[in-house]
Amino acid sequence: MTLRAIVLGFLGGALINGFCFFNDFVLRGTFLVGNYLPISVFGGLLLFVMIVNPLLGYMRTHFALIWRPEFTGKELAVVIALILAACYVPGRGLMHYFATFLMLPHHHERTNPSWQKEKILELAPKPMLADISQNEDAALNGFVQGLGKGDSHISFSDIPWFAWWETLGFWLPLLFTISVAFIALALIVHRQWSDHEQIAYPIATFASALLPKEGETQGSVFRNKYFWVATGIVVFFHLNNFAVKWWPEKLIEIPQRFDFTSLIYSNALWDVFRKISDGGGWMLFRPTIFFTAVGFAYFLSTDVSLSLGIGPLIYCFVIGTLKVYGINFSGGGFMTMKVETFLYGGAYFGVFLVLLYTGRHYYYSVFKHTFCIPCDEKVEQRAIMASRIFMMCCLLFVLQLVRVGLDWRLAVLYTIGTVMLFTVVSRLVAETGTFFVHAWFFPCVIIWGFLGSKAIGPQNLLIMFMVSSLLMIDPREAVMPFLVHGLKIADMNHVKLGRVAALSGVSLLLAFFVGTAATLYWQYDKGSGTVGDGWTNNAVPKFSFDSVVRVKETLRLQGNLELSEGLTGWERFGHISPNNDCVIGFFVMTGLVLLFAAGRLHFPRWPLHPAMFLVLGTWQAKNLAAPFLLGWLIKSAVTKYGGGSGYNRVKPIMIGLIAGDMLGGIIPMIVGAIYYYWTGEPPESYRVLPT
C-alpha cells in the first residue's frame, strides 16, 4: 500500500463527489455512479489500464528510470476500493435528494392544505429540516429559483449557510456514524462470505481481471483476442447509438430493446401473458439486453441466474392471477402500508436469518472475541476490532435518534432493521452481481405494520420516515455493498484489509464534505427546479409528511390521536394493533425463503435460489430479467456442449461484454463534458446501464 495509491484514491473519490451532481443534473449525462457498477470508476479503470499504465511502463524502460512509475495491481486495488467507498455519497444514494429533502418541505407546505391543517412541519424536530426563519427569501426561494444571474455563477460564500449549519450538524454525523458501522460490518462478514462460503463476487472478479500481476502493466485478459473482439463489438454498438443521438438522419440505431408485446394477445398463450402484464410485468415483454448483466450471469451458478431471470415472471403472474379474484397486494405510495412491502420485508428477513445460520460458528467466535470471552477458534484481529466499532457506532446511531425525540425502543428496532436491509443488499450484489437493485421496503414501515399507528405515535413515525428518506430511499448506491466489493478486490490482490477499511472511512468523510458543498452550490446557483427531477423535487420530500398526515387523520377519526401522542415508554407495547394482512404476508414470504434455502442446502439439484424472493417484481429486477436469462442460456449451452474447457474459453468474451459497456459509457461522458465546456450547452444524453 503506497502513499501515491492512497492519495489517488482520495482524489478520485473527491473528484467524483465534486463533479457528480454537475454531470447528472446540469450536463444531464449518464449518471456518474448510478448503481453498484459505476461506469465512471470501472470505465476509468479500463482506460487507465489500457492506455496510461502501459505508457508509464514504456517510460520506465525507454528512459531507464530507476523508479517504477506504472501502478501495480495492489496499488490500483487500493485506489478502486477508496473510490468505491466515496461512491455512496454523490448520487442516488444520498446527494441527489439530500438538500431537496431538507429544504423543499417548506416549499411544498405553501400549497398543501392538509400539511398546513396538521402543522406537519412543526412535528419534525428542528435539526431535521433546514432553517428558513432568518431569511426565507434567500434560503428557500433562492434554493428553488437559483441565485445565479444569466451566465454568471455564484460563489460559495453566496450560499445561505445560516439555513444549513444546524441541520448539517445533525444529519452528517448521523449518516457518517451508520456508514462507519457498515464499513466495520463489511469487514466482519468478508471472511465468512469470501473464504468460508466462497460466493461469486462477479463485480470484484471483473475488476481484478483487469488489474496487472507482478511485473506487468495490464491484466492477462488484455492479451486474449476474444476479449478484444467482444469489447470492440460492444463499444462499436454503443458509439454508433450515441452518434445516432447527434445525427439521427444520417445513422441507423442498432436495437438494444425488443418488443414482444404482441405475445400478450397471442391466442395460445393469451391468458398466461395477460396475467403477467396485469401483474405489472408489461415491461418484461419489452426487454432490453444489457451486456453487463449477460456477462455477470455467465459467471454465476445456473440456479442463481435462472432465478433472477424467471423470478419477476413468476411474481407478476401470481400477482396478475390474484387480481382476477380481487386480491391486490400493490397500490398506494412508497411509504404506505401495503402487503407488497411486507412481502419484500419478509424475504429480506428470511435471507438475513439464513446468513446468520450459515455463518453462525464464525460470527459467534467473533462475538466471543469481541467481549474477551475465551474461544478456541481463532479470528483475525481486524474482525474483532471491526466488531467493536460496529457495536459502538450502532449504539451511537441509536443515541443520535433518541436525541431528536425517537423512543429508544423504537430506535433499537429501527437500527436492527437498517442493519438487516443493507446486509442483505450487500449479499445480493456480492453473490449475484445484481448491480441495479432496490429493497422496496423500509424498516419503519415494517415496524409500523407490526405495532400499529396508535402504539408508535405520529412524531416517532415521522422521525423514522425522515431518516429512511435519506438513508435508504434508493439503496441502489449504499456504502456497505461498495465496501464489500472494495474489500474483495483488495483481498484478491493481497492488500491488508484492515488498512483499506480504515482508509475507506477517511475517503467517505472527505466525500461527505465535498459532495455536500458541490450539491448545495449547483442547487443555489441554478435552482433546484432546474437541476433536479420529479423524484428529487416532488416525490422524496413529500413521502414522509404525506404518510404521517394520513396517520394523524386516521387516528383522529378513531378517537385515538390524543392517546397515541401521550403514550410513553413501555406503555406503547400495551396498545399494539398489527395489520394482520401485512404480518401474514411477511411471514409467508419468510417461510418461502427458508424453504428454498433449505432445499438448496440439502438437494444438489435444487433448481432455484432464494435470491429470487429479494427482487420479485421490482422495476430493477424487470430491467435485468431478460439479460440474466440470456446469460443463463449461454452458460447452459456452453457447459453442456463444451464442458469445462469450453466454459473457460468463453470467459474472456463475457469479460469483454462488460468492458465494452464500461468503455461505451465513459466515452460519451468525456465527449459530453468537452462539448459542454466548448458550447455551454448540455450534450445529448446516452445511458448504457439501466437507471
Secondary structure, 3 states (H helix, E strand, C coil): CCHHHHHHHHHHHHHHHHHHHHHHHHCCCCCCCCCCCCHHHHHHHHHHHHHHHHHHHHHHHHCCCCCCCCCCHHHHHHHHHHHHHHCCCCCCCCHHHHHHHHHHHHHHHCCCHHHHHHCHHHHCCHHHCCCCCCCHHHHHHHHHHCCCECCECCCHHHCCHHHCHHHHHHHHHHHHHHHHHHHHHHHHHHHHHHHHCCCCCHHHHHHHHHCCCCCCCCCHHHHCHHHHHHHHHHHHHHHHHHHHHHCCCCCCCCCCECCCHHHHHCCCCHHHHHHHHHHHHHHHHCCECCHHHHHHHHHCCHHHHHHHHHHHHHHHHHHHHHHHCCCCCCCCCCCCCCHHHHHHHHHHHHHHHHHHHHCHHHHHHHHHHHCCCCCCCCCCHHHHHHHHHHHHHHHHHHHHHHHCCCCHHHHHHHHHHHHHHHHHHHHHHHHHCCCCCCCCCCHHHHHHHHHCHHHHCHHHHHHHHHHHHHHCCCCCCCHHHHHHHHHHHHHHCCCCHHHHHHHHHHHHHHHHHHHHHHHHHHHHHHCCCCCCCHHHHHHHHHHHHHHHHHHHHHHHHHCCHHHHHHCCHHHHHHCCCCCHHHHHHHHHHHHHHHHHHHHHHHCCCCCCCCCHHHHCCCHHHHHHHHHHHHHHHHHHHHHHHHHHHHHHHHHHHHHHHHHHHHHHHHHHHHHHHHHHHHHCCCCCCCCCCCC
